[in-house]
Amino acid sequence: MAWWEPQNHADRRPVLVTRGRIKARIRAYFEALGFTEVECASLVPSPGNETHLHAFETRLLGPDGSERPLYLHTSPEFVAKKLLAAGEEKIFDFARVFRNRERGRLHAPEFTMLEWYRAREDYQVVIADTLALLGLAADTAGMRDALAVRARRGGISVAEDDDWSDIFSKVLTARIEPRLGLERPVVLYEYPVCEAALARVSPRDPRVAERFELYACGVELANGFGELTDPGQQRARFEAEMGKKEERYGLRYPLDEEFLAALAIMPPASGVALGFDRLVMLATGAPRIESVLWTPMDG
């Protein structure tokens, strides 16, 4: 039955209305703390530079017929950090984001990413934000018991060309993540430095990065950083990731040179990307991500 058929929509509507109530309370939470809601551009010169991240590509046509490639963003992170460099202090965005080659119970090609950033704040502060939003969503839905849903565990397969980082990620996904947050939310923090992504290296221990993830019921909900602001280090990480991507998938995405330039003047900051649809799923007990999307993709 298609989502737009009246009976199916009527069945789905209570969860969708709850989604709106959760969004309204999250917006009120940030506004009460003096945050500014922003709207980051979706069309960008670089969609992100992670090995296994796949984007939707399009072409911008000029009046003279000239073309240049653009991408639908996989996260508003690059643009949001440009806003921090421009002088914004506390911002949040309910961003529509797009990821190719992702489809499943917890994945959709188009979804909502809630991202927020605090300039000149330690990343422990945004961890506290994340936990507060989890409780707020469960309270709004009135279904805290639904957070007791368990995830199935799977086996681990290792390919010949997997490096340490690939194997670490597979172990995390197959053996650790399904055990996290089953009875209470769990924050996993201080990732190995090779998994730093856009996080800064801990000044306390050079082996780890100021990166954390929040899990509930075996589901990853949020990924946050004490943000790296060194453009040289970030460029080196991006180049390494794109080298791996080219070797694995035969393509690479360009670097956002304006983003790297903005890092040089961006203040110290911490930020979080939270899967809003997954949060609604857990708060309402919905079985699949399509259940909490107003207009899920057909097929």
Secondary structure, DSSP 8 states (H G I E B T S, - for coil): --TTSHHHHHHHHHHHHHHHHHHHHHHHHHHHTT-EE----SEES-----TT---EEEEEE-TTS-EEEEEE-S-SHHHHHHHHHHT--EEEEEEEEE-TT--SSS--SEEEEEEEEEET--HHHHHHHHHHHHHHHHHHHT-GGGGG-----------TT--HHHHHHHHIIIIIGGGTTSSS-EEEEEEEGGG-TTB-B-SS-TTEEEEEEEEETTEEEEEEEEB---HHHHHHHHHHHHHHHHHHHS------HHHHHHHTT--SEEEEEEEHHHHHHHHHT-SSGGGG-SS----
